[in-house]
Amino acid sequence: MKNKSIWKIDDVNPEVSLQQDINVDVAIIGGGLAGIMTAYHLRNCSKKIVLLEKDTVGSGLSSSTTGKLTYLQNQMYPNIAKSRSKEEAKLYFESQKEALKLAKSIILKHNINCNLTPVASYLFASVDNKELKEEKSFLKEVQCPFEECKELPISFPCKEAIFVHDTYCFHPVKFIQEIKKLVMNSSIQIYENTRVTALDQENEDYLIFTENHKVKAKQVIITSHYPFFVIPKLLPLQLKLEKSYLLEAKKENEPNFLAISTDAPNYTFRIDDEHFVFGGYSHNLASKLDYQKQKDEMMNTFKRHFNNEIRYVWSAHDITSKDHIPLIGPLNNNHPNLLIATAFHKWGMTNSFIASKILSDYILEKENRYSTLFSPTRKPTFKGTMDATMNDMVIGGRYLQTKMKEQQPFYKNIHFELHDDEEIAVYTDENGKEHKIVYRCPHLKSGLIFDESEKIWICPAHGSKFDIDGNLLEGPSTCDITYKK
Ligand SMILES: Cc1cc2nc3c(=O)[nH]c(=O)nc-3n(C[C@H](O)[C@H](O)[C@H](O)COP(=O)(O)OP(=O)(O)OC[C@H]3O[C@@H](n4cnc5c(N)ncnc54)[C@H](O)[C@@H]3O)c2cc1C
């Protein structure tokens, strides 16, 4: 069994990294699904555009997803109706339907081989619950046809379910790789292994600093999953992180379908022609720190119900916003040329398609009917503000807990040292080799948690990840924490 995502492609030959200072019209930072699709829509325009990617395009969260393309999303519509309004929930629903059409039309237009498979999507509950009722009443209101049933296509606890037919799954990384080729055939330059470390302003322009060079850009699009920059510094107070666990097992004779449950712990299924993907167990990243325990529970549940051989196991976190709607567009009125796309709420396959259209339309000065709905400048709601305050308190509690290091179970095989007033964490591996890191996350100085199974350090506050020797894997941190002495 491998501790990595089934979709990751290891032997990608990276494109060149940035070798000199440059001036451009538009810089896209981050080549996940959102970034590469934005580049795709801009590929035929006359602006000078670059995409800067710290690793290789498609190596971020978009390679650790379940890869469902569905509009039957776990309670998103009732939640948006409650946090904002029914009208906004309806518009969000339309955006997701449009995202599916867009994805399908692009795949067909370019004949992209990414295992696009039409599959029914289920939303199910294993006990009576009001969430499913709310979803049904929303779907009826928007006249979206759905069917009802009492069981899933496979044997798994289910009291009640609804399902729709016109949804899909695909291989996200194969898709991204093909889109990358189309972008590379245009005048857009992609620089890989080019990590952005800071962002500054110079008059009307932005200065983007990479490790060795700088890019001057008139407009900047940040599609780095968690916006890494700190202009202004308030974004960390608006975003929440949710971690989930997935496994891929050998497909036997099960029928193809997608499903997600409304219960806690939540379950997700994706069964296609080749893969049986199962998981869920989502939680606020900061609320449960024994990540291995969640992973074990997920695997035990799977083994209790199915005999299929488990081949891959992984975990990942996505970002959520206070009111459940992603943040897409210009950051605020002071920064009309600094655009972000984040907080996809674990529905970033569809939302990346929508984000890429909103962002590219903005750059091309075209109207987009969804830009107001997703605007990062929208007013916060009371409930959202209360939720965010609670989240900040949980994170604050974790911060204190990571200061009382010696008593914590998640520091197995780890001891701490103080070198010149710097806190150093030392992990001793199974061969007795010591791996030292600087213990504080460079982003906002939170303490770090060690995930023994994946052998990575994680910041429970904002999700930065580092390998065993402190090399940065995922932001918002832009620096390594390797201990150099
Ligand atoms: C467990 C799980 C399952 C999911 N399943 C689904 C699903 O079935 N359907 C669905 O719709 N959504 C799903 N999602 C959500 C979806 O996968 C994400 O929302 C989406 O992949 C995010 O895409 P992105 O382009 O924003 O981020 P990413 O794919 O992470 O891309 C960001 C890119 O930016 C780069 N980058 C970061 N920092 C820098 C820097 N400083 N300089 C340069 N480059 C940088 C990264 O290397 C990365 O390549 C799931 C999420 C999780 C956690």
The ligand as an SDF file (V2000), in Angstrom:
LIG
                    3D

 53 58  0  0  0  0  0  0  0  0999 V2000
   -9.8260   15.1070    0.2100 C   0  0  0  0  0  0  0  0  0  0  0  0
  -10.3860   16.0540   -0.8150 C   0  0  0  0  0  0  0  0  0  0  0  0
  -11.2140   15.5720   -1.8240 C   0  0  0  0  0  0  0  0  0  0  0  0
  -11.7280   16.4620   -2.7690 C   0  0  0  0  0  0  0  0  0  0  0  0
  -12.5600   15.9850   -3.7380 N   0  0  0  0  0  0  0  0  0  0  0  0
  -13.1450   16.8480   -4.6060 C   0  0  0  0  0  0  0  0  0  0  0  0
  -14.0460   16.3830   -5.5870 C   0  0  0  0  0  0  0  0  0  0  0  0
  -14.3040   15.1870   -5.7110 O   0  0  0  0  0  0  0  0  0  0  0  0
  -14.6360   17.2890   -6.4030 N   0  0  0  0  0  0  0  0  0  0  0  0
  -14.3890   18.6190   -6.2880 C   0  0  0  0  0  0  0  0  0  0  0  0
  -15.0070   19.4130   -7.0040 O   0  0  0  0  0  0  0  0  0  0  0  0
  -13.4670   19.0780   -5.4140 N   0  0  0  0  0  0  0  0  0  0  0  0
  -12.8470   18.2240   -4.5680 C   0  0  0  0  0  0  0  0  0  0  0  0
  -11.9370   18.6810   -3.6650 N   0  0  0  0  0  0  0  0  0  0  0  0
  -11.4920   20.0800   -3.7430 C   0  0  0  0  0  0  0  0  0  0  0  0
  -10.4750   20.2930   -4.8590 C   0  0  0  0  0  0  0  0  0  0  0  0
   -9.5980   19.1980   -4.9610 O   0  0  0  0  0  0  0  0  0  0  0  0
   -9.6640   21.5750   -4.5910 C   0  0  0  0  0  0  0  0  0  0  0  0
  -10.5180   22.6030   -4.1970 O   0  0  0  0  0  0  0  0  0  0  0  0
   -8.9120   21.9980   -5.8490 C   0  0  0  0  0  0  0  0  0  0  0  0
   -8.0910   20.9420   -6.2880 O   0  0  0  0  0  0  0  0  0  0  0  0
   -8.0700   23.2410   -5.5650 C   0  0  0  0  0  0  0  0  0  0  0  0
   -7.4260   23.5970   -6.7670 O   0  0  0  0  0  0  0  0  0  0  0  0
   -6.3990   24.8000   -6.7870 P   0  0  0  0  0  0  0  0  0  0  0  0
   -5.9530   24.9730   -8.1790 O   0  0  0  0  0  0  0  0  0  0  0  0
   -6.9980   25.9620   -6.0850 O   0  0  0  0  0  0  0  0  0  0  0  0
   -5.2240   24.3300   -5.8210 O   0  0  0  0  0  0  0  0  0  0  0  0
   -3.9560   23.4030   -6.1120 P   0  0  0  0  0  0  0  0  0  0  0  0
   -4.2800   22.2600   -6.9580 O   0  0  0  0  0  0  0  0  0  0  0  0
   -3.3480   23.1170   -4.7740 O   0  0  0  0  0  0  0  0  0  0  0  0
   -3.0060   24.3650   -6.9450 O   0  0  0  0  0  0  0  0  0  0  0  0
   -2.2490   25.3870   -6.3380 C   0  0  0  0  0  0  0  0  0  0  0  0
   -0.8710   25.3890   -6.9830 C   0  0  0  0  0  0  0  0  0  0  0  0
   -0.1460   26.5280   -6.5160 O   0  0  0  0  0  0  0  0  0  0  0  0
    1.2050   26.1640   -6.3010 C   0  0  0  0  0  0  0  0  0  0  0  0
    1.7820   27.0930   -5.3220 N   0  0  0  0  0  0  0  0  0  0  0  0
    1.4770   27.2010   -4.0070 C   0  0  0  0  0  0  0  0  0  0  0  0
    2.2320   28.1610   -3.4240 N   0  0  0  0  0  0  0  0  0  0  0  0
    3.0130   28.6750   -4.4030 C   0  0  0  0  0  0  0  0  0  0  0  0
    4.0360   29.6850   -4.4070 C   0  0  0  0  0  0  0  0  0  0  0  0
    4.3660   30.3270   -3.2870 N   0  0  0  0  0  0  0  0  0  0  0  0
    4.6470   29.9490   -5.5770 N   0  0  0  0  0  0  0  0  0  0  0  0
    4.3090   29.2970   -6.7280 C   0  0  0  0  0  0  0  0  0  0  0  0
    3.3710   28.3170   -6.7550 N   0  0  0  0  0  0  0  0  0  0  0  0
    2.7340   28.0110   -5.6140 C   0  0  0  0  0  0  0  0  0  0  0  0
    1.1060   24.7350   -5.7620 C   0  0  0  0  0  0  0  0  0  0  0  0
    2.3170   24.0290   -5.9280 O   0  0  0  0  0  0  0  0  0  0  0  0
   -0.0430   24.1680   -6.5850 C   0  0  0  0  0  0  0  0  0  0  0  0
    0.4050   23.5140   -7.7600 O   0  0  0  0  0  0  0  0  0  0  0  0
  -11.4030   17.8360   -2.7080 C   0  0  0  0  0  0  0  0  0  0  0  0
  -10.5730   18.3050   -1.6910 C   0  0  0  0  0  0  0  0  0  0  0  0
  -10.0770   17.4330   -0.7430 C   0  0  0  0  0  0  0  0  0  0  0  0
   -9.1970   17.9510    0.3470 C   0  0  0  0  0  0  0  0  0  0  0  0
  1  2  1  0
  2  3  1  0
  2 52  2  0
  3  4  2  0
  4  5  1  0
  4 50  1  0
  5  6  2  0
  6  7  1  0
  6 13  1  0
  7  8  2  0
  7  9  1  0
  9 10  1  0
 10 11  2  0
 10 12  1  0
 12 13  2  0
 13 14  1  0
 14 15  1  0
 14 50  1  0
 15 16  1  0
 16 17  1  0
 16 18  1  0
 18 19  1  0
 18 20  1  0
 20 21  1  0
 20 22  1  0
 22 23  1  0
 23 24  1  0
 24 25  2  0
 24 26  1  0
 24 27  1  0
 27 28  1  0
 28 29  2  0
 28 30  1  0
 28 31  1  0
 31 32  1  0
 32 33  1  0
 33 34  1  0
 33 48  1  0
 34 35  1  0
 35 36  1  0
 35 46  1  0
 36 37  1  0
 36 45  1  0
 37 38  2  0
 38 39  1  0
 39 40  1  0
 39 45  2  0
 40 41  1  0
 40 42  2  0
 42 43  1  0
 43 44  2  0
 44 45  1  0
 46 47  1  0
 46 48  1  0
 48 49  1  0
 50 51  2  0
 51 52  1  0
 52 53  1  0
M  END
$$$$
